[in-house]
Amino acid sequence: MKIIFIGNCQAQALTQIAHYLRLDAELIVVPPVFDLGGFNTPEVKEKIYSADVVFSQRVNEDYPAEFVRPSVLREALGSKVVIWPNIYFDGYFPGVRYVYAHSGNKVTGPLSDYHFLQIQQSYKDGLTPAQAWEAFTSPEPSPLVPADPVGDSIANLRNREQDSDFGMSDYIEANFARTKMFYSMNHPTDEVLQEALRRMVEVAGIDLKVPAYDPALLAGYPYTLNEIDLPILPFVQKLYNTPSSPLDTIVGRDLTFDGNMHSASSELKTYTGPELVEAFYKVYESAEAADAVFMQGY
């Protein structure tokens, strides 16, 4: 049986987990959907449509690669396709976002692609890095973020799941306070991904026997999506009694300067809280100096 996972980095991770668990299937590998140059090709379409089962992450109906739009896949492949949602949860770290320059390029920084509205606002308000970090890690919620970040995030995920063939919001809602289930809003833990895989296979009605999550089954697994591990904010931990996160040793990326703007390098760096804010301030100062005035967006 030939199966394929289509989507973003989550699809790539699901492919790796299926391989690591030695599921009895031939895995077809294609580039991630966001790599349109490599993905939107006749060769990729042929691979997808040759599979016995297609697990396709939901994209919008105006997606440039027309052959993976949900309506097109369902019409062409019928029961061979399972549409799954982007498993997205920002309840642990409300305010997290991507930031774009006017050029349309992502602005990167000490946490790679990730920024926080609260730190951006502190920069605009002229707070020192120490003051910004104190506000960011307050046990009381910022007025800039939802008062019920978990509830809001679960509701948003349920909305994304409405035209998918299964959901994950119930699992996340039942377990988010037991253990940390996301490293960043779009990078779930192996537990979440393995449960998603189990549900996919069940919906497809194929006998691949995906086991329930057990850390021992993935011992030594090298593809966990934890390159950047955002902290659970203290007010979230207090509000929902979640696990706490270390705040004085945050592993991110060192900055590089191209003569124009500061941005993330490929080198790991461990920051204290105020050092992290200082690094974000450097990025924003250089973006302003370069007239690449940044805009937030998802």
N, C-alpha and C positions, 0 to 999 in steps of 0.2 A: 504494500500500500504506500502510495506517495502522498505526503502531506507538505503543506507550505504555510508559513506564517508571514503575513504581510503587515507592515506598519512601521512605527518608529523604533527607537532603541528597545522598547518592550518586546517587539516581535523578534528582534535579534536575540534577546535574552531568553525568550521562550524556546527558540530554536536550540540554543545551547543547553537549556535545562532538559529538553526532550532527548537530546543526544546523550547528555550525562546520565540520565535515568535509563538509558538503553531501551527506549520504547521501540517496539517491533514495527518500525515504519522507516521508509526512505524519506529523508528530509531534503527538500528542495530549498536552496538558499538563493535569495535575491537581495539587492541593495535595499536600504531603508527608503521609505516613500519620500522622505524629505530630500533625498539625493535625486532630484528630478532628472538631472543629466544622465545618471546611470540607471534610473528606474524606468523612466517613461520611454521604453524602447520596445520594438517588436519581439526581441529575444526574451525580455522579461514577461511580456504578455503571453508568449507561447509557453513559458515555464509554468506560469500560474494556471493557465487553462488546461495544461496537461496533467495537473495534480488530481488525485482521487478525492482529496478533501482540502478545501481552502479556508484557512482561518485568517480573515481579513479585518484589520482594525478599521473602525468606522472613519471615513473621511466625508467631507461635505460633498453635496451633489454637483458642485461646480469645480471639483478638484481637477487640476490640469491633466492628470493621467486618467482619462475617461474610463479606461477598462477596469479600474478598481473602485469606481463609484458604487455604493451599495446597490442602487437600483439596477445598474448594468450587470453586476456580478450575479444578483439574484435572478435576473431574467435569463442570463446565459447558462448559469450553473445550477440553479434550483437548490435542491437539498444538499448539494456538494459544498455549499459555502456557508460558513458561520461568521456572522458579523459581530465583532467584539468592540467594546468601548475603549477609548484611551483611559487608562486607569490613573486618575488624577485626583490628588488629595493634598490640599494645602492647609488643612486644619491645625497641624502642629506649628506651622510657621506663617501665620497670616501676615499679609503685606509683601510676601515674596512675589517677584515678578521678573520679567525680562525688560530690558531697557534698550531702546533703539535710538540711534542718531538720526538726523534728518536724511542722511544718505540711505536709510533703510537697513543698515548693518547693525547687528547686535553690539552693544557696548559691553565689554567683558571687564572683569575686575577680580578682586581677591577670592571671590566665590565662583569663579568661572562665569557662566551665563547669568547667575542669580544676583538679584539686588533686592533691597527692602525699601518700601515706600517710607517707612519710619526714618531710616538713615538718610534717604534723599531729602526728606523734609527737614531733618535736623541740620543738614548741610545748607539748605536754602535759608533756614532761620538763623544761621551763624553760630550754632552751638559748637563748643569745643568737642573733640572726639570723646573725651571722658564724659562730658555731659550727655552726648548723644548715646553713648553706650549705656549709661545709667538709665536713660529714658527707655531705650530699646529693651532692656532686661528687667524693667519694673515688674513687680508682681501684680500690678494693676493694668488693665487693658488700655492701649492707646486709643484715643478717639478716631484715629485714622483707620482702624481695622474693625471687623465685625465683633460685636459683643459675644456672639456664639460662633466662633470660627469653625468648630467641628460640624455643628448643625448646618451652617451655610455651605460648607464644602461637600457634605454628604448630599444636600439638596441639589447642588450643582452637578454632582456626579450622577445622581438619579435622572436628572434632565438629559444628560449625555447618553444615558442608557436606554432611553425610550424607544429608539429605533434600532437597537442592537438585539442580538438573539439571547443574550444573558447579561447579567449585571454582577458587579462586585461590591456595590455600596452596602448591602446587608452584611457582608463579611467584614468589611472595614469598620462599619458602625459597631458591630458586636465585639471587635477585638482591638480597636485602636488604643484603648487604655491599658490593655494587658501587656503589650510590647510595642516598641516603635516599628511601624509598618512601612514607613517611607523615609528615604534618605533626602529626597527633595520632592517637589510636588508631582513630578512625572517619573520618578525613579522609585518604584516599589521594591520592597525586600523580596528575597527568594521565596519566602513563605507565601506572599501575596501572589507572586507569579505562578508558583506551583498550584495554588488553589485555582487560579484562572485557567491554567492548563487542564486541570481535572474537570472543570465545568465545561470547557470547550469540547473536550472529548465526549463528555456525557451528552451535550446538546447534539453533537454530530452523530451520535449513536454508533460509534466505532469502539471496538474492544481492544483498547490499548493499555488498560489497567494502570492508570496513573495513581500512584499511592498517595495517601494523605501526607501532609508535610511532616517530615522528621529531619531535624538538622543533620543527623548521621548519614542520611541518604545523599546529602550534598557535601559531605566532608571533602575538602580539597577543591571544591568547585571554584574556578578562577574568574568567573564572569559576573559576579555580583555588581549591581549598579550603584556602588557606594563610593565612586570616585570623589564626589562632594557629598558630605554628610551634614546637612543643616541642623542646627540645634532646635529642640523643642523649646519654644519661648516660655519663660518662667510663669507668665500669667496663664498660659494654656495648661501647664503642668499643675498649677494650683487649682484651676477651674475644674479639670476633669480627672485629677489624680493620675496622670500619665507617668511613665518613667521620666526621670529628669535627664538632662543632657549636660555634658561638660561645657562650660562657657569660657573657661580661661585658656583652653588649648583647642582652637578650632583649626582644622587642617583645610587649607585652601590652596590657592595658587600665588606664587610670587608674581610681581608685576614686571613688565618690560616696557620700555619707552622707545618709540620709533622716531623720536624727534618731533612728534606731533601730539600723540596721545599716549597716556598710560593704558595698558590693557593686561589681560591675564597672559602669563607665560605657561610653558609646559612644566615648570618646576614646582614641586610641592613646597609649601611653607606653612608652618604652624604659627598662628597668631594668638596673642591675647586679645581680649575684647577691644580695648582702645586702639590697639595696633590695627585691627581689622577695619575699624572706622576710619583711621588715618589713611589706610590704603584706598578705601572707597572715596574719601575726600580728594586724594591725588587724582583718581580717575575722573571725578566730576570737574575738578579744577582744570585739568588738561583738556577735557571735552569742551568746556566753555571757552578756553583760550584758543582752541582750534576752530571755534565757531561751529562745532558739531553739537549744538544744543540738544540735549537728550530728551526723549519722550518715553514715558512708560507705556507698556503694552504687553499683551499676552500672546 
